[in-house]
């Protein structure tokens, strides 16, 4: 097959793994939801140093999360997990000893690795096939779990081996659809941005963003399909077993 398409990039959440499919596992184990547990972690650490009202902690956490969402979605900037937690502490007018702060950061980072969301059915097989013809990379926002631990998640699912590049927003500093995210992947793979096809579940980030850079893009709808009726994606993929054929057809069309 002769084509100028050399690489395929993948979103992670609801594209590689089924976002929030870990919540039933947490519930079955008698654990709090991730949202509640994250707030509990901050409260426990602060309360151990000096008593504090839990409602105040929850309000500060909610406020910092809302601020993060604006910066992430509208300004395409991703704060690190440590930065987000510092915003919460500043809002409360409190500090934590470094060791206690690091423990809270680590506990947040490990949550979706220790009890992992499910790999989407057929993903490993499709990645194995595609990696025999194209270079593969992850281009994904890191909302809470940092890129360093998302690599661990991919390793735990046995698919990290198929990727030669990783552009996580907390490491790049920008979030999709910012050009820097796709440029970081292209640089790692040694290809141009236009030589990559992107796969993802969100039309704004994963279709419109790549299209603005001259890329082709596939909307993946196996677990999230709310954008399928208003997308200009080059193709829509509902199941992984169809993805290699879709990529090959798009690559051939660009040859």
NORVEN-V423045 format. One record per helix or strand. SS is the DSSP state (alpha for helix, beta for strand). FROM is the first residue (numbers start at 1). TO is the last residue. If there is no record, write none. Layout:
BEGIN
SS,FROM,TO + SS,FROM,TO
END
This chain:
BEGIN
beta,7,10 + beta,13,13 + beta,17,17 + alpha,23,28 + alpha,34,49 + alpha,54,74 + beta,77,77 + alpha,81,92 + alpha,98,114 + beta,119,119 + alpha,123,130 + beta,135,140 + alpha,147,156 + alpha,160,162 + beta,165,168 + alpha,169,172 + beta,174,174 + alpha,179,189 + alpha,193,195 + beta,196,200 + alpha,203,212 + beta,216,220 + alpha,228,230 + beta,235,237 + alpha,240,253
END
